[in-house]
Amino acid sequence: MSPQLDIVVVGSGPNGLAAAIVAAAAGLSVQVLESQPSVGGGCRTEELDLGVTLRHDLCSAVHPMAVASPFFERFDLTGRGVELSRPAIAYAQPLAGGRAAIAYQDLHRTVGELAEDGAHEGRAYRRVMAPLVDGAAAVRDIGLSDFREIPAGVLKPAGLAGAVALLGRTLELGTPVWDRLSRAPRTGALLTGVSAHANVVIPSLAGGATALLLGTLAHSHGWPIPVGGSQSITDALVRDLVGRGAEIVTGCHISDAAQLPPATAYLFDTSPWTLAAVYGARLPAGYRAAVRRFRPGNGVAKVDFALSGPVPWADPRLAEAGTLHIGGSRADMKRAEDDTAAGRHSETPMTLASQPSVVDPSRLGPDGSRPLWAYAHVPNNSTRDMTETVTTLIERYAPGFRDVVIGSRCIPAASMSEHNPNYVGGDIAVGAVSMYHMLARPVPRWNPYRTPVDGVYLCSAATPPGPGVHGMCGLHAARRVLRERFGIRALPDIGPTETVA
Ligand SMILES: Cc1cc2nc3c(=O)[nH]c(=O)nc-3n(C[C@H](O)[C@H](O)[C@H](O)COP(=O)(O)OP(=O)(O)OC[C@H]3O[C@@H](n4cnc5c(N)ncnc54)[C@H](O)[C@@H]3O)c2cc1C
């Protein structure tokens, strides 16, 4: 009989791999069990033939969270050979009339170009963002924390100023205050577009906080695109883990605790609903009821395009944009998000797009063909193919777009869970994003990672700090497992070494 393992991780997304690496670096024996044939969860890139064969990101494509994450800082992505390429334009909002609102990585350039549309626009963006960018370290530390302990840097004067600015601006952007007081519609649209990453109604505190965290990171760290696609991040994590002697088993779907090999602790990089199904009546009724109350959020439908050339944006500056939030004005986006939340398909759904070849020529195909990554907000579990809707929407801001489309494919929201069981009904956040559920994620417990079953922990995006490729849910969970199950208090060094670089 093989010796009992120290740790089994179920699921190989960035959080599962992060938790596994921390455990393996602490000298523990680790096995990762993954249901899919490939490793990486929401951080995978695959070759698709959409009339021309190109590499497309299956889920995540743009990585402000990874570049800012304390986990990846310790892991040292760059030291592992992962090239994070930063577009000059972090995010942009195409607008009616042809001229877009643009957030460059350079805050001064952003303010300057917004001011060309009216001095008040530049002033409004600077007023919101400059104090956050000055306190970016604190904003990052809060945004990627476990929302239980106050990060040390926040208690220093600069950190405190950043934290106060974050709170104040969240209350402004995340409530009707912005709509009542703001006289800067282009800036409002630009900032509201970023809040779309939360896939919630507008305004909402969670959407406001998401916009401000990601907006701050745009100017402090950039919104990088990994050369070769998101897979390069997963490949670096897997190389490290295997180098430390851990085993990864793919094609192994866990639906019952009896399938699990004996181990001292189990970390689930899964949805809490999967965890509840796996342990059933072994979980107390109160915990199961709390997990049931934690509901999936709105869905997304993924649309991948293969293009023969660049998108013919009406505003030629957008040729440099890594990410685009396509939804029009704040009022337009509000209407669309209200529709989605009410279970209706908007005719102009909030759509996010990325142009990876802007900073990564390795993504270009023969004759300049290139991928365009997009997803649209839809009601949870929608079965609708959104290709035509998204095409029409992009065409609105890029006349002639249709002519450069070689091929496309849509993964409707209801099918998202086929390549990742965590994305129930197309909810890529693994549980609705609200301020309450950012703190009580997935259930209201002081230690949200530990479950009532002895030795069983959650480490997925369903725990704080929530969705994104940052590995921080994995790090926060692993830190607790090491302390509580193995008496290891110091976090091990997870940086590159000669054997695992
Ligand atoms: C379309 C899309 C676009 C996105 N864009 C971005 C972006 O640009 N930037 C960004 O930072 N984030 C983005 N995200 C979000 C990001 O991908 C996720 O938040 C992140 O991957 C979460 O990591 P995780 O480890 O918690 O879970 P996941 O990456 O979802 O991985 C979970 C893993 O667990 C496995 N699993 C689940 N259940 C079982 C089971 N029962 N048995 C065995 N294995 C199981 C799954 O197969 C999967 O591999 C996007 C997501 C999607 C879907």
The ligand as a Tripos MOL2 file, in Angstrom:
@<TRIPOS>MOLECULE
LIG
   53    58     1     0     0
SMALL
NO_CHARGES

@<TRIPOS>ATOM
      1 C1        -14.1270   33.3990  -20.0830 C.3       1 LIG1
      2 C2        -13.3010   33.7730  -18.8810 C.ar      1 LIG1
      3 C3        -12.5040   34.9040  -18.9290 C.ar      1 LIG1
      4 C4        -11.7180   35.2620  -17.8300 C.ar      1 LIG1
      5 N1        -10.8590   36.3110  -17.9440 N.ar      1 LIG1
      6 C5         -9.9690   36.5730  -16.9480 C.ar      1 LIG1
      7 C6         -8.8930   37.4730  -17.1510 C.ar      1 LIG1
      8 O1         -8.6860   37.9800  -18.2610 O.2       1 LIG1
      9 N2         -8.0550   37.7100  -16.1100 N.ar      1 LIG1
     10 C7         -8.2010   37.0790  -14.8840 C.ar      1 LIG1
     11 O2         -7.4110   37.3320  -13.9620 O.2       1 LIG1
     12 N3         -9.2070   36.1860  -14.6910 N.ar      1 LIG1
     13 C8        -10.0670   35.8970  -15.6880 C.ar      1 LIG1
     14 N4        -11.0300   34.9370  -15.5330 N.ar      1 LIG1
     15 C9        -11.2310   34.3420  -14.1910 C.3       1 LIG1
     16 C10       -10.1670   33.3330  -13.8450 C.3       1 LIG1
     17 O3         -9.9230   32.4510  -14.9130 O.3       1 LIG1
     18 C11       -10.6150   32.5430  -12.6230 C.3       1 LIG1
     19 O4        -11.0440   33.4220  -11.6020 O.3       1 LIG1
     20 C12        -9.4820   31.7010  -12.0820 C.3       1 LIG1
     21 O5         -9.0550   30.7550  -13.0470 O.3       1 LIG1
     22 C13        -9.9210   30.9930  -10.8230 C.3       1 LIG1
     23 O6         -8.9270   30.0870  -10.4340 O.3       1 LIG1
     24 P1         -9.2890   28.8150   -9.5580 P.3       1 LIG1
     25 O7         -8.0300   28.0760   -9.3650 O.co2     1 LIG1
     26 O8        -10.0560   29.2380   -8.3740 O.co2     1 LIG1
     27 O9        -10.3160   27.9470  -10.4220 O.3       1 LIG1
     28 P2        -10.3100   27.4720  -11.9070 P.3       1 LIG1
     29 O10        -9.2430   28.1350  -12.6900 O.co2     1 LIG1
     30 O11       -11.6920   27.6060  -12.3930 O.co2     1 LIG1
     31 O12        -9.9030   25.9350  -11.8080 O.3       1 LIG1
     32 C14       -10.6830   24.9830  -11.1290 C.3       1 LIG1
     33 C15       -10.2230   23.6150  -11.5700 C.3       1 LIG1
     34 O13       -10.8600   22.6190  -10.7710 O.3       1 LIG1
     35 C16       -11.2660   21.5610  -11.6130 C.3       1 LIG1
     36 N5        -12.3780   20.8740  -10.9490 N.ar      1 LIG1
     37 C17       -13.5790   21.3990  -10.6060 C.ar      1 LIG1
     38 N6        -14.3600   20.4610  -10.0420 N.ar      1 LIG1
     39 C18       -13.6240   19.3300  -10.0060 C.ar      1 LIG1
     40 C19       -13.8820   18.0180   -9.5280 C.ar      1 LIG1
     41 N7        -15.0710   17.6840   -8.9840 N.pl3     1 LIG1
     42 N8        -12.9100   17.0760   -9.6390 N.ar      1 LIG1
     43 C20       -11.7040   17.3850  -10.1810 C.ar      1 LIG1
     44 N9        -11.4150   18.6190  -10.6620 N.ar      1 LIG1
     45 C21       -12.3670   19.5850  -10.5750 C.ar      1 LIG1
     46 C22       -11.6820   22.2650  -12.8890 C.3       1 LIG1
     47 O14       -11.7180   21.3940  -13.9860 O.3       1 LIG1
     48 C23       -10.5860   23.3240  -13.0180 C.3       1 LIG1
     49 O15        -9.4620   22.8490  -13.7000 O.3       1 LIG1
     50 C24       -11.7870   34.5120  -16.6220 C.ar      1 LIG1
     51 C25       -12.5820   33.3600  -16.5830 C.ar      1 LIG1
     52 C26       -13.3120   32.9750  -17.7040 C.ar      1 LIG1
     53 C27       -14.0760   31.7010  -17.6730 C.3       1 LIG1
@<TRIPOS>BOND
     1     1     2 1
     2     2     3 ar
     3     2    52 ar
     4     3     4 ar
     5     4     5 ar
     6     4    50 ar
     7     5     6 ar
     8     6     7 ar
     9     6    13 1
    10     7     8 2
    11     7     9 ar
    12     9    10 ar
    13    10    11 2
    14    10    12 ar
    15    12    13 ar
    16    13    14 ar
    17    14    15 1
    18    14    50 ar
    19    15    16 1
    20    16    17 1
    21    16    18 1
    22    18    19 1
    23    18    20 1
    24    20    21 1
    25    20    22 1
    26    22    23 1
    27    23    24 1
    28    24    25 2
    29    24    26 1
    30    24    27 1
    31    27    28 1
    32    28    29 2
    33    28    30 1
    34    28    31 1
    35    31    32 1
    36    32    33 1
    37    33    34 1
    38    33    48 1
    39    34    35 1
    40    35    36 1
    41    35    46 1
    42    36    37 ar
    43    36    45 ar
    44    37    38 ar
    45    38    39 ar
    46    39    40 ar
    47    39    45 ar
    48    40    41 1
    49    40    42 ar
    50    42    43 ar
    51    43    44 ar
    52    44    45 ar
    53    46    47 1
    54    46    48 1
    55    48    49 1
    56    50    51 ar
    57    51    52 ar
    58    52    53 1
@<TRIPOS>SUBSTRUCTURE
     1 LIG1         1 GROUP 0 **** ****
